[in-house]
Amino acid sequence: MKLFLKIFLWFLVAVTLMFFVIIFITRTFQMQPAYSRWQRSAKHQLVFYKNITEQIEVGSGDEGMFKFLTRLRENGSIRDVELSGADGARLFGEGPENYSEVIALSSGSNEPEIIDREGEPAMGAVPVTLKDGKTAYLVIQWETPRIPSLFFDSWVGNLRLAGLLASAVLVCSLLAAYLTSPIRKLRRATQRLAAGDLSTRVKPQLPRRRDELADLASDFDEMAERIESLITSQERLTRDVSHELRSPLARMNVALELAKQRSGPELHPILARIENESERLNEMISRILTLSKLESGAFDEFSGEELDLTELVRGVVEDAEFEAKPKGKSVELVWSDECRVVGNENLLRSAIENVVRNAVKYTDDGTKVRVSLIAQDGTAKIHIGDRGGGVPEAELKNLFIPFYRLGEARDRKTGGTGLGLAIARRAVVAHKGAISARNVSGGLEVEIALNLDGNDEPKNNGDGATH
C-alpha cells in the first residue's frame, strides 16, 4: 500500500473516531440536563392545566371542563388526557392506558409527578380540587421527549453529514499529500541520479519546508554533490591519463620499429609480442577515451540524421564475417526488415560493432553468430546471438559495466578489456534506446532496441540494462 494512502486512511480514521467520540460525549452529557429541564417544564404545565381546569369547572361546570380537556387532548404534543377520581373512577377519557402508578405517586405526595421511562411515552398526574370539595387527578400523556439529532433525521441532517465527511476527506487528502510530496520528489531524484543525472538536487524543490524531510533532502543533495564530484574527478583522471599515455605509446612504437630494423631474427618473436601488446594497449586507450566522451554526455545532444539501419547492420555483419572467417567462425544476418532511424551513424555503428565483435570473441569455434533486425510496434530490435554457452543469470546485469570481467581466464583467452558492451550501452542510451542481454539455448543474446516513431521509450523485453 502506498504511503500516501496509509497516511490518508489513518488521518481519516482518526478524524472519524474523534467525531463519533465527540458526538457520544456531547449526547451523554446533554441528555440528563435536557430531560431535567423537560421534567420541570412538564410539571409547570401540569400545575397550569390544573388551575385552568379548576377555574373552568367552577365557572362552567362539568360540561365546560370536559370541553377544555377535549381541546387539551388535541394539542399536538399531548397524546392523551384523563381525569380520574380519588376512588379510581374515570371522570374523563376513554383511552386503554392504565395511569394508576402515576396517580398513586401524585396522591402520595399531593404534588405533580412525572414518570418518564426510556422507550415509553412520558406521563404526569396532578391533584385537582373540584367545586364539591372532592379530589380528582388530571393525567396527561406526552410524546416521548428526545434531543434533536444532528444527522439522519432529515435531508438537512444527511446533507450536514455529507458536508462533514467531504471536508474530512479533503483535509486528510491535503495533509497526506503535504507529508508525502517531499518523499515523491526524493524518489524521482533518486531515480534520476541512478540513471546518471549527477546534477540532480532536491532541496531547491522544497524551499519552504523546515522539517525532518527538508533535512533529508539536504542530506540527499550533499550525497549527490559528493558523488558527482567523485565521478567527475574519476572521469577526468581517466581521460587525462589516457591522453598522457598516447604520447609514450607513440614513441614506443617508433622505437619498436627501429628495434625491429636493427635486431636479428632471434628477437623478432619477442618484438612481435611487444608490438601486439602495444596495439592492445593503444586500442584500450582509444576505447577508454570513447567511453569517457559518452559518459560525460558529449554525445547526448548530437545532430541526428536519417539513417538506413538495414544497410548499417548489413555492413557491420559483412565486416564481422570477414574478420571471423580466419578464426573458424562466421556471422550471418538471418533476418532483416527495412528500418530507418534518426541518429548518429558513427555511434550506432560503434554500438552494433562492439556487440557483434563481442559475440564473435566468445562464440565457440566452428559456430555461427546470428544477427537479425526486426521492426515491431514502432521499434527496431537488433538481436545478436552467439553459441558461447551463455553467462550466469546473476551476471547479466553486470555485462554493461565498464571493465567488468566475467572471468579472468576467459578474458586472457579472448583479449577482452570489458569496455565493448559498456561503449555500446552508452551509444544506445544517447539515442534514447535500450540494450539488454539474456541467455538463450546454448549462448547469449543481446538485444538493441531503437525507436522508429519518435517515442522516448522503446519497448524492450530483455532482462539486462535498459535506460
TORKOL-4160 file (C-alpha; in steps of 0.2 Angstrom, whole numbers, padded with zeros to 4 digits, m for minus):
467
<pt num="1" X="0000" Y="0000" Z="0000"/>
<pt num="2" X="0006" Y="0017" Z="m0005"/>
<pt num="3" X="0012" Y="0029" Z="0009"/>
<pt num="4" X="0000" Y="0042" Z="0004"/>
<pt num="5" X="m0015" Y="0030" Z="0006"/>
<pt num="6" X="m0009" Y="0024" Z="0023"/>
<pt num="7" X="m0007" Y="0042" Z="0029"/>
<pt num="8" X="m0024" Y="0047" Z="0022"/>
<pt num="9" X="m0033" Y="0032" Z="0029"/>
<pt num="10" X="m0025" Y="0034" Z="0046"/>
<pt num="11" X="m0030" Y="0053" Z="0047"/>
<pt num="12" X="m0047" Y="0049" Z="0041"/>
<pt num="13" X="m0050" Y="0035" Z="0054"/>
<pt num="14" X="m0043" Y="0047" Z="0067"/>
<pt num="15" X="m0055" Y="0061" Z="0062"/>
<pt num="16" X="m0070" Y="0049" Z="0061"/>
<pt num="17" X="m0066" Y="0042" Z="0078"/>
<pt num="18" X="m0064" Y="0059" Z="0086"/>
<pt num="19" X="m0080" Y="0064" Z="0078"/>
<pt num="20" X="m0090" Y="0050" Z="0085"/>
<pt num="21" X="m0082" Y="0051" Z="0102"/>
<pt num="22" X="m0087" Y="0070" Z="0102"/>
<pt num="23" X="m0105" Y="0066" Z="0097"/>
<pt num="24" X="m0106" Y="0052" Z="0111"/>
<pt num="25" X="m0099" Y="0063" Z="0124"/>
<pt num="26" X="m0110" Y="0078" Z="0119"/>
<pt num="27" X="m0126" Y="0067" Z="0119"/>
<pt num="28" X="m0122" Y="0058" Z="0135"/>
<pt num="29" X="m0119" Y="0074" Z="0145"/>
<pt num="30" X="m0133" Y="0083" Z="0136"/>
<pt num="31" X="m0147" Y="0070" Z="0139"/>
<pt num="32" X="m0148" Y="0071" Z="0158"/>
<pt num="33" X="m0149" Y="0090" Z="0159"/>
<pt num="34" X="m0161" Y="0091" Z="0144"/>
<pt num="35" X="m0173" Y="0078" Z="0152"/>
<pt num="36" X="m0172" Y="0088" Z="0169"/>
<pt num="37" X="m0177" Y="0104" Z="0160"/>
<pt num="38" X="m0191" Y="0094" Z="0151"/>
<pt num="39" X="m0197" Y="0087" Z="0168"/>
<pt num="40" X="m0198" Y="0104" Z="0176"/>
<pt num="41" X="m0207" Y="0111" Z="0161"/>
<pt num="42" X="m0220" Y="0096" Z="0161"/>
<pt num="43" X="m0223" Y="0099" Z="0180"/>
<pt num="44" X="m0226" Y="0118" Z="0177"/>
<pt num="45" X="m0238" Y="0113" Z="0163"/>
<pt num="46" X="m0247" Y="0101" Z="0175"/>
<pt num="47" X="m0250" Y="0115" Z="0188"/>
<pt num="48" X="m0255" Y="0127" Z="0174"/>
<pt num="49" X="m0268" Y="0115" Z="0167"/>
<pt num="50" X="m0274" Y="0110" Z="0184"/>
<pt num="51" X="m0278" Y="0129" Z="0189"/>
<pt num="52" X="m0287" Y="0131" Z="0172"/>
<pt num="53" X="m0297" Y="0115" Z="0175"/>
<pt num="54" X="m0302" Y="0121" Z="0192"/>
<pt num="55" X="m0307" Y="0138" Z="0186"/>
<pt num="56" X="m0317" Y="0132" Z="0172"/>
<pt num="57" X="m0326" Y="0118" Z="0182"/>
<pt num="58" X="m0331" Y="0132" Z="0195"/>
<pt num="59" X="m0337" Y="0144" Z="0181"/>
<pt num="60" X="m0345" Y="0132" Z="0168"/>
<pt num="61" X="m0347" Y="0116" Z="0177"/>
<pt num="62" X="m0343" Y="0098" Z="0171"/>
<pt num="63" X="m0348" Y="0102" Z="0153"/>
<pt num="64" X="m0336" Y="0117" Z="0151"/>
<pt num="65" X="m0322" Y="0107" Z="0160"/>
<pt num="66" X="m0324" Y="0092" Z="0148"/>
<pt num="67" X="m0323" Y="0104" Z="0133"/>
<pt num="68" X="m0307" Y="0111" Z="0139"/>
<pt num="69" X="m0300" Y="0094" Z="0142"/>
<pt num="70" X="m0305" Y="0089" Z="0125"/>
<pt num="71" X="m0296" Y="0103" Z="0117"/>
<pt num="72" X="m0281" Y="0100" Z="0128"/>
<pt num="73" X="m0280" Y="0082" Z="0121"/>
<pt num="74" X="m0280" Y="0089" Z="0103"/>
<pt num="75" X="m0264" Y="0098" Z="0107"/>
<pt num="76" X="m0250" Y="0091" Z="0095"/>
<pt num="77" X="m0238" Y="0087" Z="0109"/>
<pt num="78" X="m0251" Y="0078" Z="0120"/>
<pt num="79" X="m0256" Y="0060" Z="0117"/>
<pt num="80" X="m0269" Y="0058" Z="0130"/>
<pt num="81" X="m0279" Y="0067" Z="0144"/>
<pt num="82" X="m0288" Y="0059" Z="0158"/>
<pt num="83" X="m0297" Y="0064" Z="0174"/>
<pt num="84" X="m0299" Y="0051" Z="0187"/>
<pt num="85" X="m0307" Y="0052" Z="0204"/>
<pt num="86" X="m0299" Y="0048" Z="0220"/>
<pt num="87" X="m0308" Y="0031" Z="0220"/>
<pt num="88" X="m0301" Y="0027" Z="0203"/>
<pt num="89" X="m0317" Y="0030" Z="0193"/>
<pt num="90" X="m0313" Y="0038" Z="0176"/>
<pt num="91" X="m0322" Y="0055" Z="0175"/>
<pt num="92" X="m0315" Y="0060" Z="0158"/>
<pt num="93" X="m0306" Y="0050" Z="0145"/>
<pt num="94" X="m0308" Y="0033" Z="0136"/>
<pt num="95" X="m0290" Y="0028" Z="0132"/>
<pt num="96" X="m0284" Y="0010" Z="0136"/>
<pt num="97" X="m0269" Y="0016" Z="0146"/>
<pt num="98" X="m0268" Y="0012" Z="0165"/>
<pt num="99" X="m0262" Y="0028" Z="0174"/>
<pt num="100" X="m0264" Y="0020" Z="0192"/>
<pt num="101" X="m0245" Y="0021" Z="0195"/>
<pt num="102" X="m0243" Y="0039" Z="0192"/>
<pt num="103" X="m0259" Y="0043" Z="0201"/>
<pt num="104" X="m0253" Y="0034" Z="0216"/>
<pt num="105" X="m0237" Y="0044" Z="0216"/>
<pt num="106" X="m0246" Y="0061" Z="0215"/>
<pt num="107" X="m0258" Y="0055" Z="0228"/>
<pt num="108" X="m0244" Y="0051" Z="0240"/>
<pt num="109" X="m0235" Y="0067" Z="0238"/>
<pt num="110" X="m0250" Y="0078" Z="0234"/>
<pt num="111" X="m0239" Y="0086" Z="0221"/>
<pt num="112" X="m0237" Y="0085" Z="0202"/>
<pt num="113" X="m0227" Y="0069" Z="0197"/>
<pt num="114" X="m0219" Y="0063" Z="0181"/>
<pt num="115" X="m0215" Y="0045" Z="0176"/>
<pt num="116" X="m0203" Y="0045" Z="0161"/>
<pt num="117" X="m0195" Y="0029" Z="0156"/>
<pt num="118" X="m0184" Y="0026" Z="0141"/>
<pt num="119" X="m0194" Y="0020" Z="0126"/>
<pt num="120" X="m0211" Y="0024" Z="0133"/>
<pt num="121" X="m0222" Y="0039" Z="0132"/>
<pt num="122" X="m0220" Y="0051" Z="0147"/>
<pt num="123" X="m0235" Y="0053" Z="0159"/>
<pt num="124" X="m0239" Y="0065" Z="0173"/>
<pt num="125" X="m0253" Y="0067" Z="0186"/>
<pt num="126" X="m0258" Y="0082" Z="0197"/>
<pt num="127" X="m0271" Y="0083" Z="0211"/>
<pt num="128" X="m0287" Y="0094" Z="0206"/>
<pt num="129" X="m0299" Y="0100" Z="0219"/>
<pt num="130" X="m0317" Y="0100" Z="0212"/>
<pt num="131" X="m0330" Y="0113" Z="0217"/>
<pt num="132" X="m0339" Y="0099" Z="0228"/>
<pt num="133" X="m0323" Y="0098" Z="0238"/>
<pt num="134" X="m0318" Y="0081" Z="0231"/>
<pt num="135" X="m0301" Y="0077" Z="0224"/>
<pt num="136" X="m0298" Y="0071" Z="0206"/>
<pt num="137" X="m0282" Y="0068" Z="0197"/>
<pt num="138" X="m0278" Y="0076" Z="0180"/>
<pt num="139" X="m0267" Y="0064" Z="0170"/>
<pt num="140" X="m0258" Y="0070" Z="0154"/>
<pt num="141" X="m0248" Y="0058" Z="0142"/>
<pt num="142" X="m0234" Y="0067" Z="0131"/>
<pt num="143" X="m0225" Y="0061" Z="0116"/>
<pt num="144" X="m0208" Y="0053" Z="0121"/>
<pt num="145" X="m0196" Y="0068" Z="0123"/>
<pt num="146" X="m0180" Y="0067" Z="0113"/>
<pt num="147" X="m0165" Y="0078" Z="0109"/>
<pt num="148" X="m0165" Y="0083" Z="0091"/>
<pt num="149" X="m0152" Y="0073" Z="0081"/>
<pt num="150" X="m0138" Y="0082" Z="0071"/>
<pt num="151" X="m0139" Y="0069" Z="0057"/>
<pt num="152" X="m0150" Y="0055" Z="0050"/>
<pt num="153" X="m0167" Y="0063" Z="0055"/>
<pt num="154" X="m0170" Y="0073" Z="0039"/>
<pt num="155" X="m0162" Y="0078" Z="0022"/>
<pt num="156" X="m0154" Y="0093" Z="0031"/>
<pt num="157" X="m0145" Y="0081" Z="0043"/>
<pt num="158" X="m0140" Y="0070" Z="0029"/>
<pt num="159" X="m0133" Y="0085" Z="0020"/>
<pt num="160" X="m0124" Y="0091" Z="0035"/>
<pt num="161" X="m0116" Y="0074" Z="0037"/>
<pt num="162" X="m0111" Y="0073" Z="0019"/>
<pt num="163" X="m0103" Y="0090" Z="0021"/>
<pt num="164" X="m0093" Y="0085" Z="0036"/>
<pt num="165" X="m0087" Y="0069" Z="0028"/>
<pt num="166" X="m0082" Y="0078" Z="0012"/>
<pt num="167" X="m0072" Y="0091" Z="0022"/>
<pt num="168" X="m0063" Y="0077" Z="0032"/>
<pt num="169" X="m0058" Y="0068" Z="0016"/>
<pt num="170" X="m0052" Y="0084" Z="0008"/>
<pt num="171" X="m0042" Y="0089" Z="0023"/>
<pt num="172" X="m0035" Y="0072" Z="0026"/>
<pt num="173" X="m0030" Y="0071" Z="0007"/>
<pt num="174" X="m0021" Y="0088" Z="0008"/>
<pt num="175" X="m0012" Y="0084" Z="0024"/>
<pt num="176" X="m0007" Y="0067" Z="0017"/>
<pt num="177" X="m0001" Y="0075" Z="0000"/>
<pt num="178" X="0009" Y="0088" Z="0010"/>
<pt num="179" X="0018" Y="0075" Z="0020"/>
<pt num="180" X="0022" Y="0063" Z="0006"/>
<pt num="181" X="0026" Y="0076" Z="m0008"/>
<pt num="182" X="0044" Y="0078" Z="m0002"/>
<pt num="183" X="0046" Y="0059" Z="m0002"/>
<pt num="184" X="0039" Y="0058" Z="m0020"/>
<pt num="185" X="0052" Y="0071" Z="m0025"/>
<pt num="186" X="0066" Y="0062" Z="m0017"/>
<pt num="187" X="0061" Y="0046" Z="m0026"/>
<pt num="188" X="0061" Y="0054" Z="m0043"/>
<pt num="189" X="0078" Y="0062" Z="m0039"/>
<pt num="190" X="0085" Y="0045" Z="m0034"/>
<pt num="191" X="0079" Y="0038" Z="m0050"/>
<pt num="192" X="0087" Y="0052" Z="m0060"/>
<pt num="193" X="0103" Y="0050" Z="m0050"/>
<pt num="194" X="0103" Y="0031" Z="m0053"/>
<pt num="195" X="0100" Y="0035" Z="m0072"/>
<pt num="196" X="0116" Y="0045" Z="m0072"/>
<pt num="197" X="0110" Y="0063" Z="m0070"/>
<pt num="198" X="0123" Y="0068" Z="m0057"/>
<pt num="199" X="0116" Y="0086" Z="m0056"/>
<pt num="200" X="0100" Y="0081" Z="m0048"/>
<pt num="201" X="0096" Y="0091" Z="m0032"/>
<pt num="202" X="0080" Y="0091" Z="m0021"/>
<pt num="203" X="0082" Y="0105" Z="m0008"/>
<pt num="204" X="0078" Y="0119" Z="m0021"/>
<pt num="205" X="0061" Y="0110" Z="m0024"/>
<pt num="206" X="0057" Y="0112" Z="m0005"/>
<pt num="207" X="0061" Y="0130" Z="m0002"/>
<pt num="208" X="0048" Y="0132" Z="0012"/>
<pt num="209" X="0050" Y="0117" Z="0022"/>
<pt num="210" X="0059" Y="0117" Z="0039"/>
<pt num="211" X="0056" Y="0099" Z="0045"/>
<pt num="212" X="0065" Y="0082" Z="0045"/>
<pt num="213" X="0060" Y="0079" Z="0027"/>
<pt num="214" X="0069" Y="0095" Z="0022"/>
<pt num="215" X="0084" Y="0089" Z="0032"/>
<pt num="216" X="0083" Y="0073" Z="0022"/>
<pt num="217" X="0083" Y="0082" Z="0006"/>
<pt num="218" X="0098" Y="0092" Z="0011"/>
<pt num="219" X="0107" Y="0076" Z="0016"/>
<pt num="220" X="0102" Y="0069" Z="m0001"/>
<pt num="221" X="0109" Y="0084" Z="m0010"/>
<pt num="222" X="0125" Y="0083" Z="m0001"/>
<pt num="223" X="0127" Y="0065" Z="m0005"/>
<pt num="224" X="0123" Y="0069" Z="m0024"/>
<pt num="225" X="0136" Y="0083" Z="m0024"/>
<pt num="226" X="0149" Y="0071" Z="m0017"/>
<pt num="227" X="0145" Y="0058" Z="m0029"/>
<pt num="228" X="0146" Y="0070" Z="m0043"/>
<pt num="229" X="0162" Y="0077" Z="m0038"/>
<pt num="230" X="0170" Y="0059" Z="m0036"/>
<pt num="231" X="0164" Y="0053" Z="m0053"/>
<pt num="232" X="0169" Y="0069" Z="m0062"/>
<pt num="233" X="0186" Y="0068" Z="m0054"/>
<pt num="234" X="0187" Y="0049" Z="m0059"/>
<pt num="235" X="0182" Y="0053" Z="m0077"/>
<pt num="236" X="0194" Y="0067" Z="m0078"/>
<pt num="237" X="0208" Y="0057" Z="m0071"/>
<pt num="238" X="0204" Y="0043" Z="m0083"/>
<pt num="239" X="0203" Y="0054" Z="m0098"/>
<pt num="240" X="0219" Y="0064" Z="m0093"/>
<pt num="241" X="0229" Y="0048" Z="m0090"/>
<pt num="242" X="0223" Y="0040" Z="m0107"/>
<pt num="243" X="0228" Y="0056" Z="m0116"/>
<pt num="244" X="0245" Y="0056" Z="m0107"/>
<pt num="245" X="0248" Y="0038" Z="m0111"/>
<pt num="246" X="0246" Y="0040" Z="m0130"/>
<pt num="247" X="0262" Y="0050" Z="m0132"/>
<pt num="248" X="0273" Y="0037" Z="m0124"/>
<pt num="249" X="0265" Y="0024" Z="m0134"/>
<pt num="250" X="0268" Y="0033" Z="m0150"/>
<pt num="251" X="0286" Y="0035" Z="m0145"/>
<pt num="252" X="0287" Y="0017" Z="m0140"/>
<pt num="253" X="0280" Y="0011" Z="m0157"/>
<pt num="254" X="0293" Y="0022" Z="m0166"/>
<pt num="255" X="0307" Y="0014" Z="m0155"/>
<pt num="256" X="0300" Y="m0003" Z="m0158"/>
<pt num="257" X="0301" Y="m0001" Z="m0177"/>
<pt num="258" X="0319" Y="0005" Z="m0176"/>
<pt num="259" X="0322" Y="m0011" Z="m0165"/>
<pt num="260" X="0314" Y="m0022" Z="m0177"/>
<pt num="261" X="0325" Y="m0015" Z="m0191"/>
<pt num="262" X="0342" Y="m0017" Z="m0181"/>
<pt num="263" X="0338" Y="m0033" Z="m0172"/>
<pt num="264" X="0342" Y="m0051" Z="m0178"/>
<pt num="265" X="0329" Y="m0064" Z="m0182"/>
<pt num="266" X="0331" Y="m0072" Z="m0165"/>
<pt num="267" X="0322" Y="m0056" Z="m0157"/>
<pt num="268" X="0308" Y="m0055" Z="m0169"/>
<pt num="269" X="0296" Y="m0066" Z="m0159"/>
<pt num="270" X="0299" Y="m0055" Z="m0144"/>
<pt num="271" X="0297" Y="m0039" Z="m0153"/>
<pt num="272" X="0281" Y="m0045" Z="m0161"/>
<pt num="273" X="0274" Y="m0049" Z="m0144"/>
<pt num="274" X="0279" Y="m0032" Z="m0138"/>
<pt num="275" X="0270" Y="m0024" Z="m0154"/>
<pt num="276" X="0255" Y="m0035" Z="m0151"/>
<pt num="277" X="0253" Y="m0029" Z="m0133"/>
<pt num="278" X="0256" Y="m0011" Z="m0138"/>
<pt num="279" X="0242" Y="m0012" Z="m0151"/>
<pt num="280" X="0231" Y="m0019" Z="m0137"/>
<pt num="281" X="0236" Y="m0005" Z="m0125"/>
<pt num="282" X="0233" Y="0008" Z="m0139"/>
<pt num="283" X="0216" Y="0000" Z="m0143"/>
<pt num="284" X="0211" Y="0000" Z="m0124"/>
<pt num="285" X="0216" Y="0019" Z="m0123"/>
<pt num="286" X="0205" Y="0023" Z="m0138"/>
<pt num="287" X="0190" Y="0014" Z="m0130"/>
<pt num="288" X="0193" Y="0022" Z="m0114"/>
<pt num="289" X="0193" Y="0039" Z="m0122"/>
<pt num="290" X="0177" Y="0035" Z="m0132"/>
<pt num="291" X="0168" Y="0029" Z="m0116"/>
<pt num="292" X="0174" Y="0044" Z="m0107"/>
<pt num="293" X="0166" Y="0055" Z="m0120"/>
<pt num="294" X="0150" Y="0045" Z="m0119"/>
<pt num="295" X="0149" Y="0045" Z="m0100"/>
<pt num="296" X="0152" Y="0064" Z="m0100"/>
<pt num="297" X="0137" Y="0067" Z="m0111"/>
<pt num="298" X="0147" Y="0074" Z="m0126"/>
<pt num="299" X="0135" Y="0064" Z="m0137"/>
<pt num="300" X="0119" Y="0067" Z="m0128"/>
<pt num="301" X="0114" Y="0081" Z="m0139"/>
<pt num="302" X="0120" Y="0077" Z="m0157"/>
<pt num="303" X="0114" Y="0082" Z="m0174"/>
<pt num="304" X="0105" Y="0066" Z="m0179"/>
<pt num="305" X="0101" Y="0062" Z="m0197"/>
<pt num="306" X="0090" Y="0049" Z="m0205"/>
<pt num="307" X="0099" Y="0033" Z="m0207"/>
<pt num="308" X="0096" Y="0017" Z="m0216"/>
<pt num="309" X="0098" Y="0005" Z="m0201"/>
<pt num="310" X="0096" Y="m0010" Z="m0213"/>
<pt num="311" X="0111" Y="m0006" Z="m0223"/>
<pt num="312" X="0121" Y="m0001" Z="m0207"/>
<pt num="313" X="0118" Y="m0018" Z="m0199"/>
<pt num="314" X="0121" Y="m0027" Z="m0216"/>
<pt num="315" X="0138" Y="m0018" Z="m0217"/>
<pt num="316" X="0143" Y="m0022" Z="m0199"/>
<pt num="317" X="0139" Y="m0041" Z="m0202"/>
<pt num="318" X="0149" Y="m0041" Z="m0218"/>
<pt num="319" X="0164" Y="m0034" Z="m0209"/>
<pt num="320" X="0162" Y="m0045" Z="m0194"/>
<pt num="321" X="0161" Y="m0060" Z="m0206"/>
<pt num="322" X="0177" Y="m0056" Z="m0215"/>
<pt num="323" X="0186" Y="m0055" Z="m0198"/>
<pt num="324" X="0178" Y="m0071" Z="m0191"/>
<pt num="325" X="0182" Y="m0082" Z="m0205"/>
<pt num="326" X="0201" Y="m0084" Z="m0201"/>
<pt num="327" X="0196" Y="m0089" Z="m0184"/>
<pt num="328" X="0184" Y="m0103" Z="m0190"/>
<pt num="329" X="0169" Y="m0094" Z="m0185"/>
<pt num="330" X="0155" Y="m0085" Z="m0195"/>
<pt num="331" X="0142" Y="m0071" Z="m0194"/>
<pt num="332" X="0125" Y="m0072" Z="m0203"/>
<pt num="333" X="0111" Y="m0060" Z="m0205"/>
<pt num="334" X="0096" Y="m0071" Z="m0203"/>
<pt num="335" X="0083" Y="m0059" Z="m0205"/>
<pt num="336" X="0082" Y="m0040" Z="m0210"/>
<pt num="337" X="0067" Y="m0029" Z="m0210"/>
<pt num="338" X="0068" Y="m0012" Z="m0219"/>
<pt num="339" X="0071" Y="0001" Z="m0205"/>
<pt num="340" X="0076" Y="0019" Z="m0205"/>
<pt num="341" X="0080" Y="0028" Z="m0189"/>
<pt num="342" X="0086" Y="0046" Z="m0184"/>
<pt num="343" X="0103" Y="0046" Z="m0176"/>
<pt num="344" X="0122" Y="0047" Z="m0177"/>
<pt num="345" X="0129" Y="0034" Z="m0189"/>
<pt num="346" X="0146" Y="0033" Z="m0181"/>
<pt num="347" X="0139" Y="0030" Z="m0164"/>
<pt num="348" X="0126" Y="0017" Z="m0170"/>
<pt num="349" X="0139" Y="0008" Z="m0180"/>
<pt num="350" X="0151" Y="0008" Z="m0165"/>
<pt num="351" X="0137" Y="0001" Z="m0154"/>
<pt num="352" X="0132" Y="m0013" Z="m0166"/>
<pt num="353" X="0150" Y="m0017" Z="m0170"/>
<pt num="354" X="0155" Y="m0019" Z="m0152"/>
<pt num="355" X="0141" Y="m0031" Z="m0148"/>
<pt num="356" X="0144" Y="m0041" Z="m0164"/>
<pt num="357" X="0163" Y="m0042" Z="m0161"/>
<pt num="358" X="0160" Y="m0047" Z="m0143"/>
<pt num="359" X="0149" Y="m0061" Z="m0149"/>
<pt num="360" X="0162" Y="m0067" Z="m0161"/>
<pt num="361" X="0175" Y="m0067" Z="m0147"/>
<pt num="362" X="0165" Y="m0078" Z="m0136"/>
<pt num="363" X="0156" Y="m0090" Z="m0148"/>
<pt num="364" X="0163" Y="m0107" Z="m0149"/>
<pt num="365" X="0174" Y="m0112" Z="m0163"/>
<pt num="366" X="0165" Y="m0118" Z="m0179"/>
<pt num="367" X="0149" Y="m0109" Z="m0173"/>
<pt num="368" X="0139" Y="m0095" Z="m0181"/>
<pt num="369" X="0134" Y="m0078" Z="m0173"/>
<pt num="370" X="0116" Y="m0075" Z="m0179"/>
<pt num="371" X="0110" Y="m0057" Z="m0181"/>
<pt num="372" X="0093" Y="m0051" Z="m0185"/>
<pt num="373" X="0084" Y="m0034" Z="m0187"/>
<pt num="374" X="0065" Y="m0034" Z="m0184"/>
<pt num="375" X="0053" Y="m0019" Z="m0185"/>
<pt num="376" X="0039" Y="m0021" Z="m0172"/>
<pt num="377" X="0027" Y="m0009" Z="m0164"/>
<pt num="378" X="0037" Y="0006" Z="m0169"/>
<pt num="379" X="0053" Y="m0001" Z="m0163"/>
<pt num="380" X="0068" Y="m0008" Z="m0172"/>
<pt num="381" X="0076" Y="m0023" Z="m0162"/>
<pt num="382" X="0093" Y="m0030" Z="m0167"/>
<pt num="383" X="0096" Y="m0047" Z="m0160"/>
<pt num="384" X="0114" Y="m0053" Z="m0159"/>
<pt num="385" X="0116" Y="m0071" Z="m0153"/>
<pt num="386" X="0132" Y="m0082" Z="m0150"/>
<pt num="387" X="0135" Y="m0100" Z="m0146"/>
<pt num="388" X="0147" Y="m0097" Z="m0132"/>
<pt num="389" X="0137" Y="m0106" Z="m0118"/>
<pt num="390" X="0130" Y="m0090" Z="m0110"/>
<pt num="391" X="0134" Y="m0082" Z="m0093"/>
<pt num="392" X="0127" Y="m0085" Z="m0076"/>
<pt num="393" X="0110" Y="m0076" Z="m0074"/>
<pt num="394" X="0116" Y="m0066" Z="m0059"/>
<pt num="395" X="0130" Y="m0059" Z="m0070"/>
<pt num="396" X="0118" Y="m0052" Z="m0084"/>
<pt num="397" X="0115" Y="m0035" Z="m0077"/>
<pt num="398" X="0134" Y="m0033" Z="m0075"/>
<pt num="399" X="0139" Y="m0036" Z="m0093"/>
<pt num="400" X="0137" Y="m0017" Z="m0097"/>
<pt num="401" X="0148" Y="m0011" Z="m0083"/>
<pt num="402" X="0165" Y="m0004" Z="m0089"/>
<pt num="403" X="0180" Y="m0015" Z="m0085"/>
<pt num="404" X="0168" Y="m0029" Z="m0078"/>
<pt num="405" X="0177" Y="m0046" Z="m0080"/>
<pt num="406" X="0166" Y="m0061" Z="m0080"/>
<pt num="407" X="0181" Y="m0072" Z="m0079"/>
<pt num="408" X="0200" Y="m0069" Z="m0079"/>
<pt num="409" X="0203" Y="m0085" Z="m0089"/>
<pt num="410" X="0190" Y="m0080" Z="m0102"/>
<pt num="411" X="0197" Y="m0063" Z="m0104"/>
<pt num="412" X="0215" Y="m0069" Z="m0106"/>
<pt num="413" X="0209" Y="m0081" Z="m0119"/>
<pt num="414" X="0200" Y="m0068" Z="m0129"/>
<pt num="415" X="0210" Y="m0052" Z="m0125"/>
<pt num="416" X="0194" Y="m0044" Z="m0119"/>
<pt num="417" X="0195" Y="m0027" Z="m0109"/>
<pt num="418" X="0177" Y="m0026" Z="m0103"/>
<pt num="419" X="0174" Y="m0010" Z="m0112"/>
<pt num="420" X="0165" Y="m0015" Z="m0128"/>
<pt num="421" X="0147" Y="m0018" Z="m0121"/>
<pt num="422" X="0149" Y="m0003" Z="m0110"/>
<pt num="423" X="0153" Y="0008" Z="m0125"/>
<pt num="424" X="0138" Y="0000" Z="m0134"/>
<pt num="425" X="0126" Y="0004" Z="m0120"/>
<pt num="426" X="0131" Y="0022" Z="m0119"/>
<pt num="427" X="0129" Y="0024" Z="m0138"/>
<pt num="428" X="0112" Y="0016" Z="m0137"/>
<pt num="429" X="0107" Y="0027" Z="m0122"/>
<pt num="430" X="0112" Y="0043" Z="m0132"/>
<pt num="431" X="0099" Y="0038" Z="m0145"/>
<pt num="432" X="0086" Y="0036" Z="m0131"/>
<pt num="433" X="0087" Y="0017" Z="m0134"/>
<pt num="434" X="0088" Y="0002" Z="m0123"/>
<pt num="435" X="0100" Y="m0013" Z="m0123"/>
<pt num="436" X="0099" Y="m0030" Z="m0114"/>
<pt num="437" X="0106" Y="m0047" Z="m0113"/>
<pt num="438" X="0098" Y="m0064" Z="m0109"/>
<pt num="439" X="0103" Y="m0082" Z="m0110"/>
<pt num="440" X="0096" Y="m0092" Z="m0124"/>
<pt num="441" X="0098" Y="m0110" Z="m0129"/>
<pt num="442" X="0117" Y="m0113" Z="m0130"/>
<pt num="443" X="0123" Y="m0095" Z="m0129"/>
<pt num="444" X="0120" Y="m0077" Z="m0125"/>
<pt num="445" X="0108" Y="m0065" Z="m0135"/>
<pt num="446" X="0110" Y="m0046" Z="m0134"/>
<pt num="447" X="0095" Y="m0035" Z="m0140"/>
<pt num="448" X="0097" Y="m0017" Z="m0145"/>
<pt num="449" X="0080" Y="m0008" Z="m0146"/>
<pt num="450" X="0079" Y="0009" Z="m0156"/>
<pt num="451" X="0064" Y="0019" Z="m0158"/>
<pt num="452" X="0057" Y="0022" Z="m0175"/>
<pt num="453" X="0042" Y="0034" Z="m0172"/>
<pt num="454" X="0049" Y="0047" Z="m0160"/>
<pt num="455" X="0044" Y="0039" Z="m0144"/>
<pt num="456" X="0056" Y="0042" Z="m0129"/>
<pt num="457" X="0055" Y="0024" Z="m0123"/>
<pt num="458" X="0057" Y="0010" Z="m0135"/>
<pt num="459" X="0049" Y="m0007" Z="m0130"/>
<pt num="460" X="0062" Y="m0019" Z="m0123"/>
<pt num="461" X="0058" Y="m0036" Z="m0117"/>
<pt num="462" X="0075" Y="m0041" Z="m0110"/>
<pt num="463" X="0082" Y="m0043" Z="m0093"/>
<pt num="464" X="0098" Y="m0033" Z="m0095"/>
<pt num="465" X="0102" Y="m0014" Z="m0094"/>
<pt num="466" X="0088" Y="m0004" Z="m0100"/>
<pt num="467" X="0090" Y="0015" Z="m0098"/>
